[in-house]
């Protein structure tokens, strides 16, 4: 189990103006985790109310999962996820939960943004 992933910040908050934050993924024992080993479950079918994320591989080799207001980019080091949130003009707070899966257990990153 010590080889399974955990995140440095499972809850990431943003102000209405948006912004960018990095979340480090490491093993439960504290050593580095290589995200190339993680099969992603960012949109499990049992969560039908979660908007589907689009996926693209950038020219830099980074893998980006995104929708209209939030993106999760696996950096080229495969040790961090860069979260970018656009400005929130909806007048309401919003959230998105990103699911990642290791071999036996997974991790979540919950993004909250003020409205």
C-alpha positions in Angstrom: 0.0 0.0 0.0 2.9 2.4 0.6 3.4 2.6 -3.2 -0.1 4.1 -3.7 -0.6 7.8 -4.6 -1.6 10.7 -2.3 -1.8 14.4 -3.0 -0.2 17.2 -1.2 -3.5 19.2 -1.3 -6.7 17.3 -1.6 -8.8 20.5 -1.3 -7.8 23.5 -3.4 -9.6 26.8 -3.1 -9.7 29.7 -5.5 -11.1 33.2 -5.3 -13.6 34.5 -7.8 -10.8 35.9 -10.0 -9.5 32.3 -10.7 -5.8 31.4 -10.8 -3.3 28.5 -10.9 -2.0 26.1 -8.2 0.3 23.0 -8.3 -0.6 19.8 -6.4 2.2 17.3 -5.9 1.4 13.6 -6.1 3.6 11.3 -4.1 3.4 7.8 -2.6 1.9 7.1 0.8 5.4 6.6 2.2 6.4 10.1 1.0 8.6 9.2 -1.9 7.9 10.4 -5.5 5.0 8.9 -7.5 5.2 8.7 -11.3 1.8 9.7 -12.7 2.5 7.7 -15.8 1.6 4.6 -13.7 -1.8 6.0 -12.7 -4.9 4.8 -14.7 -7.2 7.8 -14.5 -10.8 7.7 -13.4 -11.6 11.4 -13.6 -15.2 10.8 -14.7 -16.5 7.6 -13.2 -19.8 6.6 -14.8 -21.6 6.4 -11.4 -21.2 10.2 -11.0 -23.5 11.2 -13.8 -23.8 14.8 -12.6 -20.1 15.5 -13.1 -19.4 17.3 -16.4 -17.2 15.2 -18.7 -13.6 16.5 -19.0 -12.0 16.7 -22.4 -8.5 15.3 -22.8 -5.6 16.6 -24.9 -1.8 16.0 -25.0 0.0 19.3 -25.3 3.1 19.9 -27.5 5.2 19.9 -24.3 4.0 16.3 -23.5 1.8 17.4 -20.7 -1.6 15.8 -20.5 -4.5 18.2 -19.9 -8.0 17.3 -18.6 -10.4 20.3 -18.9 -13.9 21.7 -19.1 -15.1 25.2 -19.6 -13.8 26.6 -16.3 -11.2 24.3 -14.8 -8.2 22.3 -16.1 -6.0 19.7 -14.6 -2.6 19.3 -16.3 -0.2 16.5 -15.6 3.2 18.2 -15.8 6.1 16.8 -17.9 7.8 15.7 -14.7 4.7 13.4 -14.1 4.9 14.3 -10.4 2.5 17.3 -10.2 -0.9 18.3 -11.4 -1.3 22.0 -12.4 -4.8 23.3 -11.7 -6.0 26.4 -13.6 -9.4 28.0 -12.8 -10.9 30.7 -15.0 -12.7 33.8 -13.5 -16.1 32.9 -12.1 -18.7 35.3 -13.4 -21.7 33.0 -12.5 -22.4 34.7 -9.2 -22.4 31.2 -7.5 -19.7 29.2 -5.9 -18.7 26.1 -7.9 -16.7 22.9 -7.4 -15.2 20.0 -9.3 -13.7 16.8 -8.0 -10.9 15.1 -9.9 -10.5 11.4 -9.4 -7.1 9.6 -9.9 -6.5 5.9 -9.4 -3.4 4.0 -8.3 -3.1 0.2 -8.4 -5.3 -0.4 -5.4 -6.4 2.9 -4.0 -7.0 6.3 -5.5 -6.9 10.0 -4.7 -9.1 13.0 -5.2 -8.5 16.7 -5.7 -11.5 18.8 -4.9 -11.5 22.3 -6.4 -13.7 25.0 -4.8 -14.1 28.5 -6.3 -16.0 31.4 -4.7 -18.8 33.0 -6.7 
